[in-house]
Amino acid sequence: MRIGIVTIFPDFVKVIREYGVIAKAVENGLLHIDIFNLRDFTTDKHKVVDDYPYGGGPGMVMKPEPFFRFFEFFQSNYGKAYVVLTSPQGRRLDNKVAMELANKEQIVIICGRYEGIDERVMKFVDDEISIGDYVLTGGELPAMVIVDAVSRFVPGVVEEESVKNDSFYNNLLDHPHYTRPREIEGMSVPEVLISGNHEEIELWRRKESLKKTMLKRPDIFMKHEFDELDKKALINLFKELIRDAR
């Protein structure tokens, strides 16, 4: 999968491909993350990418010409891409959107700045994505969040089983995790996790996942489709509640 990021601060976003599992995926050729400096597509000696807005008002607007030149360059070298603009006006990024984007062969993410981009650049944009109902000083952080979220669904970047156990994958939050030592300051690892009984461990994890989701995110719990393991876990959870109430 190829992902391009268009920004006026390339040093800001290049770290996304230099650490962790994404760096390994880039090294192994599973991901190609290209970072393009929009200033390279200007023609004046000062490499200006913004100008005053028509009609007046505060702030500056990103000029259209550098974007037009960039897309001409990109399409002639890499072909058509699915273009995403980071924008507070876009649809909210969630697991479903990340999975959808991961199925694209090529993505280009435009990092907006200032008061926004010239509206005529929207002719190239296929999608607008927001990471939340707040405004940041630029689109670089949202672009990095999008790349990180999308990369997890690219085959081989993260173990498939790990992705399936992530929070939100099936409208459930993740279960609790433990590692060594077995006990610290009087707090012990649940016995079931050291029992070696994989069936009981799986049941315990699902029960804890259901419990967490009901308490913390009832909105996504209501969307969850229950399977046989869920039903067994709920029965166990109900038995625990009855026992604790006595």
C-alpha positions as CSV (number, residue, x, y, z in Angstrom):
1,M,0.0,0.0,0.0
2,R,1.3,3.5,-0.9
3,I,0.4,6.5,1.3
4,G,1.4,10.0,0.4
5,I,1.3,12.9,2.8
6,V,1.3,16.5,1.4
7,T,2.5,19.1,3.9
8,I,4.4,22.3,4.3
9,F,6.2,20.7,7.3
10,P,7.7,17.4,6.1
11,D,10.0,17.1,9.1
12,F,6.9,17.1,11.3
13,V,5.3,14.0,9.8
14,K,8.3,12.0,8.7
15,V,8.6,10.4,12.2
16,I,5.5,8.3,11.4
17,R,7.6,6.0,9.3
18,E,10.6,5.9,11.6
19,Y,9.3,4.0,14.7
20,G,7.5,0.9,15.8
21,V,5.6,-1.6,13.6
22,I,5.1,1.0,10.8
23,A,8.9,1.5,10.5
24,K,9.2,-2.3,10.2
25,A,6.4,-2.4,7.6
26,V,8.1,0.3,5.5
27,E,11.4,-1.6,5.8
28,N,9.8,-4.9,4.7
29,G,8.0,-3.2,1.8
30,L,4.5,-3.7,3.1
31,L,3.9,0.1,3.3
32,H,5.3,2.9,1.2
33,I,4.9,6.2,2.9
34,D,6.0,9.2,0.8
35,I,6.1,12.7,2.2
36,F,5.8,15.6,-0.2
37,N,6.7,19.2,0.6
38,L,4.1,21.4,-0.9
39,R,6.6,24.2,-1.2
40,D,8.5,22.1,-3.8
41,F,5.5,22.7,-6.2
42,T,5.7,26.5,-6.0
43,T,7.4,28.6,-8.7
44,D,8.4,31.8,-6.8
45,K,11.7,32.1,-5.1
46,H,10.1,32.5,-1.6
47,K,8.1,29.3,-2.1
48,V,4.9,30.9,-0.9
49,V,1.9,28.6,-0.4
50,D,-0.7,31.0,1.1
51,D,-2.4,34.3,0.2
52,Y,-5.0,36.7,1.6
53,P,-8.7,35.5,1.2
54,Y,-10.9,37.1,-1.4
55,G,-13.7,39.0,0.4
56,G,-11.5,39.9,3.3
57,G,-11.4,38.3,6.8
58,P,-8.7,37.0,9.2
59,G,-5.9,34.6,8.3
60,M,-4.6,33.2,5.1
61,V,-5.7,30.6,2.6
62,M,-3.6,27.9,1.0
63,K,-3.1,28.7,-2.7
64,P,-4.4,26.3,-5.4
65,E,-1.5,26.4,-7.9
66,P,0.9,24.2,-5.8
67,F,-1.8,21.6,-5.3
68,F,-2.6,21.5,-9.0
69,R,1.1,21.0,-9.8
70,F,1.4,18.4,-7.1
71,F,-1.4,16.3,-8.4
72,E,-0.2,16.6,-12.0
73,F,3.2,15.3,-10.8
74,F,1.7,12.5,-8.6
75,Q,-0.7,11.1,-11.2
76,S,2.1,11.1,-13.9
77,N,4.4,9.2,-11.6
78,Y,2.2,7.0,-9.4
79,G,-1.3,7.0,-11.1
80,K,-4.6,7.8,-9.5
81,A,-4.9,7.9,-5.7
82,Y,-7.7,8.2,-3.2
83,V,-7.3,11.7,-1.9
84,V,-8.1,12.5,1.7
85,L,-8.3,16.1,3.2
86,T,-7.8,16.4,7.0
87,S,-10.7,18.6,8.0
88,P,-12.9,19.3,11.0
89,Q,-15.8,19.3,8.5
90,G,-15.1,15.7,7.5
91,R,-16.6,12.4,8.6
92,R,-15.3,11.1,11.9
93,L,-12.4,8.7,11.8
94,D,-13.2,5.4,13.4
95,N,-12.3,1.7,13.0
96,K,-14.7,1.2,10.2
97,V,-13.3,4.2,8.2
98,A,-9.7,3.0,8.9
99,M,-10.6,-0.5,7.5
100,E,-12.2,1.1,4.5
101,L,-9.1,3.2,3.7
102,A,-6.9,0.2,4.2
103,N,-8.5,-1.4,1.2
104,K,-7.4,1.4,-1.1
105,E,-4.3,0.8,-3.2
106,Q,-3.0,4.4,-2.9
107,I,-4.0,7.2,-0.6
108,V,-2.8,10.8,-0.6
109,I,-3.5,12.8,2.5
110,I,-3.6,16.6,2.3
111,C,-2.6,18.5,5.5
112,G,-4.4,21.7,5.5
113,R,-3.1,24.9,7.3
114,Y,-4.1,28.4,8.0
115,E,-7.8,29.1,7.3
116,G,-8.0,26.2,4.9
117,I,-7.3,25.4,1.3
118,D,-8.7,27.2,-1.8
119,E,-12.0,25.6,-2.5
120,R,-11.0,24.8,-6.1
121,V,-8.5,22.2,-4.8
122,M,-11.6,20.1,-3.7
123,K,-11.8,18.9,-7.3
124,F,-9.0,16.4,-6.4
125,V,-10.5,15.4,-3.0
126,D,-12.4,12.2,-2.6
127,D,-12.9,12.3,1.2
128,E,-12.7,14.6,4.2
129,I,-11.8,13.1,7.5
130,S,-11.8,14.5,11.0
131,I,-10.3,13.0,14.1
132,G,-12.6,14.8,16.5
133,D,-14.8,17.9,17.1
134,Y,-12.0,20.3,17.8
135,V,-9.7,22.4,15.6
136,L,-5.9,22.0,15.4
137,T,-3.3,24.4,14.0
138,G,-2.8,22.1,11.0
139,G,-3.5,18.7,9.4
140,E,-0.2,17.0,10.2
141,L,-1.3,15.4,13.5
142,P,-4.6,14.1,12.0
143,A,-2.6,12.8,9.0
144,M,-0.3,10.8,11.3
145,V,-3.3,9.5,13.2
146,I,-5.0,8.3,10.0
147,V,-1.8,6.6,8.8
148,D,-1.3,4.8,12.1
149,A,-4.9,3.7,12.2
150,V,-5.1,2.6,8.6
151,S,-1.7,0.8,8.7
152,R,-2.9,-1.7,11.3
153,F,-5.3,-3.1,8.8
154,V,-2.8,-3.6,6.1
155,P,-2.0,-7.3,6.0
156,G,1.3,-8.2,7.6
157,V,1.8,-4.9,9.5
158,V,0.3,-6.2,12.7
159,E,-0.6,-9.8,13.6
160,E,-4.1,-10.5,12.4
161,E,-5.1,-12.0,15.8
162,S,-3.9,-8.8,17.6
163,V,-6.0,-6.6,15.3
164,K,-9.1,-8.8,15.9
165,N,-8.6,-8.4,19.7
166,D,-8.2,-4.6,19.5
167,S,-10.8,-2.3,21.0
168,F,-13.6,-1.4,18.6
169,Y,-12.8,-4.2,16.1
170,N,-16.1,-6.0,16.9
171,N,-17.8,-3.2,18.8
172,L,-16.2,-4.3,22.1
173,L,-13.4,-2.8,24.1
174,D,-10.2,-4.8,24.7
175,H,-9.9,-7.1,27.7
176,P,-7.4,-6.5,30.5
177,H,-3.8,-7.5,30.0
178,Y,-1.2,-8.8,32.4
179,T,2.5,-9.7,32.3
180,R,5.2,-10.6,34.9
181,P,5.6,-10.3,37.8
182,R,2.7,-12.5,38.9
183,E,2.2,-10.3,42.0
184,I,3.0,-6.7,42.8
185,E,2.1,-4.7,45.9
186,G,-0.5,-7.3,46.8
187,M,-2.1,-7.3,43.4
188,S,-2.1,-10.7,41.6
189,V,-2.7,-11.9,38.1
190,P,-6.1,-13.6,37.8
191,E,-5.7,-17.3,38.3
192,V,-7.5,-18.2,35.1
193,L,-4.7,-16.6,33.0
194,I,-2.0,-19.0,34.5
195,S,-4.3,-22.0,34.5
196,G,-3.2,-23.2,31.0
197,N,-6.9,-23.8,30.2
198,H,-7.2,-21.9,26.9
199,E,-10.9,-22.3,26.7
200,E,-11.4,-20.8,30.1
201,I,-9.0,-18.0,29.3
202,E,-10.8,-17.1,26.1
203,L,-14.1,-17.1,28.0
204,W,-12.7,-14.9,30.8
205,R,-11.3,-12.4,28.3
206,R,-14.6,-12.1,26.5
207,K,-16.4,-11.7,29.8
208,E,-14.1,-8.9,30.8
209,S,-14.4,-7.3,27.4
210,L,-18.2,-7.3,27.6
211,K,-18.1,-5.9,31.1
212,K,-15.7,-3.1,30.2
213,T,-17.8,-2.1,27.1
214,M,-21.1,-2.1,29.0
215,L,-19.6,0.2,31.7
216,K,-17.5,2.5,29.6
217,R,-19.0,2.5,26.1
218,P,-22.7,1.4,26.2
219,D,-23.2,3.1,22.9
220,I,-20.9,0.7,21.0
221,F,-22.1,-2.3,23.2
222,M,-25.5,-1.8,21.7
223,K,-24.1,-2.3,18.2
224,H,-22.3,-5.6,19.1
225,E,-23.6,-8.8,17.5
226,F,-23.5,-11.6,20.0
227,D,-22.1,-15.0,19.2
228,E,-22.0,-18.2,21.3
229,L,-18.9,-17.1,23.3
230,D,-20.6,-13.8,24.2
231,K,-23.6,-15.7,25.5
232,K,-21.5,-18.0,27.6
233,A,-19.5,-15.0,28.9
234,L,-22.7,-13.1,29.8
235,I,-24.0,-16.1,31.7
236,N,-20.7,-16.3,33.7
237,L,-20.9,-12.5,34.4
238,F,-24.5,-12.8,35.6
239,K,-23.6,-15.7,37.9
240,E,-20.7,-13.6,39.4
241,L,-23.1,-10.7,40.0
242,I,-25.6,-13.0,41.8
243,R,-22.8,-14.5,43.8
244,D,-21.4,-11.1,44.8
245,A,-24.8,-9.9,45.8
246,R,-25.4,-12.7,48.3
